[in-house]
Amino acid sequence: MPSIFSYLSSEIDWCEGNFERSAVIAEYYNTSVPVVFQISNVSFFILSPALLYLNRQYCKQRALPLYFVSALLICVGIFSSYFHMTLSYVGQLLDELSILWALAAAYSFWYPKVYFPRCIKSRKHFFWLSGVTTVVSTFLSFIKPALNAYALNCIAFHLLYLTRKELKKCNDYRVHRTAKIMIMWWVLAITSWISDRWLCGLCQMINFPYFHSFWHVLIAMSLLYCCPLVIYFDVNYEMPSFKPKLEYWPSDSWPVAVPYVELERSHKQC
């Protein structure tokens, strides 16, 4: 019986050919390796410091949420790289569970109190609910690992639902613009994921089995727009003495610019 740490011991294998460009890296373009122009999981190592640097005003006021989530996003990049390098059973679970725990942390810190279940009276109680749910989900993930990725992707629909509800309360055009761009990146990302998972035969026929690599980059881009939106709404709910303002780096005039939140001491706009 092969070890759970062994190469190719995972029941999941993506469309990219194994060991085609390296004797030790199973899926070269899906892995983060500092050579040539290969990016893929490198995007997660860029994402976290970019979020921390651009949203440094928010970090000064509420350091723990963004630092904690950013650290978990780096773990996602590390474990995803390990999984695609080895295609091992342990690598698969580490990859999926790091995403689960990053989502759990984000929900625990940033889920608005107005949406708490009626039985939850405080953020502390919600932390416990999130923790128990995450631990139970962690154990359930061992039952049928092939379904884990689908379950994790379904969480995006709840996030989109929450975004829609928040946008209805807000008249700031920059918030709506950022949300539209976030959704655009997510649609491109999930299309790439589905193409690699379900249309592998077609991808190999056209000699382009690299859509999962695009998934890594595109979902990181979506998060780069999602996190400032979440921070914006969190400031509105949790920091009433500040007015959040979305800005863009390096400039508003650039066709592609990264959003971040600045804080102003004023009344709330949304």
BELGI-V989154 format. One record per residue. N is the residue number from 0. RES is the residue in three letters. PSI is psi in whole degrees, -180 to 180 (none if undefined). BURIAL is b if it has 24 or more other C-alpha atoms within 12 Angstrom, else e. D_LAST is the distance of its C-alpha to the last C-alpha in Angstrom with 2 decimals. Layout:
# BELGI-V989154
<<N,RES,PSI,BURIAL,D_LAST> <N,RES,PSI,BURIAL,D_LAST>>
This chain:
# BELGI-V989154
<<0,MET,126,e,58.52> <1,PRO,150,e,56.21> <2,SER,148,e,54.10> <3,ILE,-13,e,50.38> <4,PHE,-6,e,50.03> <5,SER,150,e,52.28> <6,TYR,139,b,51.30> <7,LEU,19,b,50.44> <8,SER,-10,e,50.40> <9,SER,148,b,46.97> <10,GLU,-4,e,47.13> <11,ILE,133,b,44.43> <12,ASP,125,b,45.50> <13,TRP,177,b,43.32> <14,CYS,-30,b,44.67> <15,GLU,139,b,45.58> <16,GLY,146,b,49.26> <17,ASN,137,b,50.22> <18,PHE,32,e,52.02> <19,GLU,-28,e,52.44> <20,ARG,-2,e,51.59> <21,SER,146,e,52.24> <22,ALA,-14,e,54.63> <23,VAL,-11,e,52.15> <24,ILE,115,b,48.78> <25,ALA,-58,b,48.56> <26,GLU,97,b,45.60> <27,TYR,-50,b,45.55> <28,TYR,-16,b,42.51> <29,ASN,-6,b,40.39> <30,THR,154,b,41.23> <31,SER,105,b,40.00> <32,VAL,134,b,43.06> <33,PRO,55,e,43.18> <34,VAL,163,e,45.61> <35,VAL,-139,e,45.73> <36,PHE,23,e,42.42> <37,GLN,128,e,41.38> <38,ILE,-81,b,37.70> <39,SER,-109,b,36.30> <40,ASN,-13,b,35.44> <41,VAL,-28,b,35.37> <42,SER,-32,b,31.81> <43,PHE,-29,b,30.73> <44,PHE,-22,b,32.45> <45,ILE,-35,b,30.53> <46,LEU,-51,b,27.14> <47,SER,-53,b,27.01> <48,PRO,-32,e,28.02> <49,ALA,-44,b,25.73> <50,LEU,-43,b,22.65> <51,LEU,-42,b,23.95> <52,TYR,-48,b,24.83> <53,LEU,-34,b,21.79> <54,ASN,37,b,19.33> <55,ARG,-28,e,21.74> <56,GLN,-43,b,19.35> <57,TYR,-40,b,17.56> <58,CYS,-34,b,21.12> <59,LYS,-29,e,22.20> <60,GLN,-39,e,19.76> <61,ARG,77,e,19.96> <62,ALA,-42,e,23.04> <63,LEU,-49,e,24.37> <64,PRO,-51,b,21.89> <65,LEU,-38,b,21.90> <66,TYR,-42,b,25.59> <67,PHE,-48,b,26.63> <68,VAL,-39,b,24.98> <69,SER,-40,b,26.23> <70,ALA,-40,b,29.69> <71,LEU,-32,b,29.71> <72,LEU,-35,b,28.78> <73,ILE,-39,b,31.82> <74,CYS,-38,b,33.84> <75,VAL,-45,b,32.81> <76,GLY,-42,b,34.24> <77,ILE,-50,b,37.38> <78,PHE,-33,b,38.14> <79,SER,-41,b,37.41> <80,SER,-44,b,39.81> <81,TYR,-43,b,42.37> <82,PHE,-49,b,42.13> <83,HIS,-22,b,42.63> <84,MET,-37,b,45.36> <85,THR,-26,b,47.34> <86,LEU,41,b,46.11> <87,SER,159,b,47.09> <88,TYR,-44,b,46.13> <89,VAL,-42,b,44.79> <90,GLY,-41,b,42.82> <91,GLN,-48,b,41.22> <92,LEU,-40,b,40.17> <93,LEU,-41,b,38.90> <94,ASP,-51,b,36.82> <95,GLU,-40,b,35.30> <96,LEU,-30,b,34.90> <97,SER,-37,b,33.18> <98,ILE,-44,b,30.49> <99,LEU,-46,b,30.35> <100,TRP,-32,b,29.99> <101,ALA,-43,b,27.35> <102,LEU,-41,b,25.24> <103,ALA,-42,b,26.09> <104,ALA,-43,b,25.04> <105,ALA,-44,b,21.64> <106,TYR,-44,b,21.14> <107,SER,-42,b,22.54> <108,PHE,-36,b,20.31> <109,TRP,-8,b,16.95> <110,TYR,123,b,17.05> <111,PRO,140,b,14.33> <112,LYS,-28,b,16.23> <113,VAL,-18,e,14.87> <114,TYR,6,e,16.97> <115,PHE,146,e,20.02> <116,PRO,154,e,23.24> <117,ARG,-28,e,24.35> <118,CYS,-11,e,27.20> <119,ILE,120,e,25.05> <120,LYS,-12,e,24.23> <121,SER,166,e,23.14> <122,ARG,-34,e,22.19> <123,LYS,-45,e,25.92> <124,HIS,-37,e,26.97> <125,PHE,-36,b,24.61> <126,PHE,-46,b,26.23> <127,TRP,-43,e,29.57> <128,LEU,-46,e,28.63> <129,SER,-42,b,27.38> <130,GLY,-47,b,30.52> <131,VAL,-44,e,32.92> <132,THR,-40,e,31.42> <133,THR,-41,b,31.67> <134,VAL,-44,e,35.23> <135,VAL,-44,e,36.32> <136,SER,-34,b,34.83> <137,THR,-46,b,36.67> <138,PHE,-38,e,39.96> <139,LEU,-27,e,39.36> <140,SER,-18,b,38.85> <141,PHE,-15,e,42.56> <142,ILE,-51,e,43.74> <143,LYS,80,e,43.01> <144,PRO,-27,b,41.52> <145,ALA,-22,e,41.58> <146,LEU,-10,e,38.77> <147,ASN,-45,b,36.45> <148,ALA,-38,b,34.91> <149,TYR,-41,e,34.14> <150,ALA,-42,e,32.50> <151,LEU,-40,b,30.31> <152,ASN,-30,b,29.26> <153,CYS,-25,e,28.30> <154,ILE,-28,e,25.56> <155,ALA,-33,b,23.69> <156,PHE,-35,e,23.31> <157,HIS,-39,e,21.47> <158,LEU,-40,b,19.10> <159,LEU,-37,b,18.56> <160,TYR,-45,e,18.02> <161,LEU,-40,b,15.29> <162,THR,-44,b,13.61> <163,ARG,-43,e,13.96> <164,LYS,-40,e,12.46> <165,GLU,-36,b,9.24> <166,LEU,-31,b,9.19> <167,LYS,-24,e,9.70> <168,LYS,-7,e,6.40> <169,CYS,137,e,4.74> <170,ASN,2,e,6.59> <171,ASP,118,b,7.32> <172,TYR,-28,e,11.01> <173,ARG,-36,b,11.86> <174,VAL,-46,b,10.00> <175,HIS,-40,b,11.86> <176,ARG,-45,b,14.92> <177,THR,-40,b,15.08> <178,ALA,-41,b,14.89> <179,LYS,-42,e,17.65> <180,ILE,-40,b,19.76> <181,MET,-46,b,19.47> <182,ILE,-38,b,20.70> <183,MET,-47,e,23.40> <184,TRP,-39,b,24.75> <185,TRP,-42,b,24.73> <186,VAL,-44,b,26.65> <187,LEU,-40,b,29.12> <188,ALA,-49,b,29.49> <189,ILE,-31,b,30.19> <190,THR,-41,b,32.50> <191,SER,-42,b,34.42> <192,TRP,-46,b,34.69> <193,ILE,-40,b,35.98> <194,SER,-43,b,38.32> <195,ASP,-36,b,39.87> <196,ARG,-43,b,40.20> <197,TRP,-20,e,41.39> <198,LEU,34,e,42.87> <199,CYS,-40,b,44.78> <200,GLY,-44,e,48.02> <201,LEU,-42,e,46.64> <202,CYS,-41,b,45.03> <203,GLN,-32,e,48.39> <204,MET,-36,e,50.19> <205,ILE,7,e,48.25> <206,ASN,41,e,48.69> <207,PHE,72,e,44.99> <208,PRO,42,b,44.31> <209,TYR,20,b,41.45> <210,PHE,-26,b,38.30> <211,HIS,-31,b,37.46> <212,SER,-41,b,37.35> <213,PHE,-35,b,34.77> <214,TRP,-46,b,32.78> <215,HIS,-47,b,32.60> <216,VAL,-45,b,31.35> <217,LEU,-38,b,28.92> <218,ILE,-32,b,27.27> <219,ALA,-40,b,26.93> <220,MET,-41,b,25.23> <221,SER,-41,b,22.80> <222,LEU,-31,b,22.08> <223,LEU,-26,b,21.64> <224,TYR,-30,b,18.55> <225,CYS,-46,b,17.55> <226,CYS,-45,b,17.61> <227,PRO,-34,b,15.15> <228,LEU,-46,b,12.63> <229,VAL,-42,b,13.54> <230,ILE,-43,b,13.39> <231,TYR,-50,b,9.88> <232,PHE,-35,b,8.81> <233,ASP,-40,b,11.59> <234,VAL,-43,b,10.53> <235,ASN,-38,b,7.34> <236,TYR,-41,b,10.02> <237,GLU,-13,b,13.13> <238,MET,71,e,12.78> <239,PRO,-18,e,11.15> <240,SER,-6,e,13.31> <241,PHE,150,b,11.74> <242,LYS,118,b,8.92> <243,PRO,146,b,9.25> <244,LYS,125,b,10.50> <245,LEU,127,b,12.30> <246,GLU,170,b,15.88> <247,TYR,135,b,18.97> <248,TRP,136,e,22.42> <249,PRO,-18,e,24.94> <250,SER,152,e,23.39> <251,ASP,-29,e,20.96> <252,SER,-13,e,24.16> <253,TRP,141,e,25.67> <254,PRO,-32,e,25.85> <255,VAL,114,e,25.14> <256,ALA,151,e,22.85> <257,VAL,128,b,21.31> <258,PRO,152,b,17.61> <259,TYR,167,b,16.81> <260,VAL,128,b,14.21> <261,GLU,150,b,14.81> <262,LEU,133,b,13.80> <263,GLU,140,e,13.63> <264,ARG,102,e,14.32> <265,SER,-176,e,11.99> <266,HIS,160,e,9.37> <267,LYS,144,b,5.82> <268,GLN,-30,b,3.81> <269,CYS,none,b,0.00>>
